[in-house]
């Protein structure tokens, strides 16, 4: 239906703005990343023999870093995939692959290493295609 109303059986992501989908994914995966940081950071701080204020600072920064990175990947991935879906008028694995490659390369761009960008683009792209496949079946 092209009038902006949602019908039963229609995919809700077809009528939801890409920005809303991106914000939702940033919040969800950013929170998951922060929770991963809550679990991982104290272990890393102990390995580095940090105590007191240094330990608390390290844990806090790590939680923020993991949350930000996961949210960034999710936002870029979903915005790109949604844009491709609307541009190509198809919802297939190609959109997932391209969006995954863009998100992976964007996150690894800070390293300024072409090798890391290619590796991360491939990794995120593979996970994105796998997620699309299992979501579709």
Secondary structure as GFF3:
##gff-version 3
##sequence-region A 1 137
A	DSSP	three_ten_helix	12	14	.	.	.	ID=ss1
A	DSSP	alpha_helix	18	47	.	.	.	ID=ss2
A	DSSP	alpha_helix	52	88	.	.	.	ID=ss3
A	DSSP	alpha_helix	93	108	.	.	.	ID=ss4
A	DSSP	three_ten_helix	109	111	.	.	.	ID=ss5
A	DSSP	alpha_helix	114	136	.	.	.	ID=ss6
###
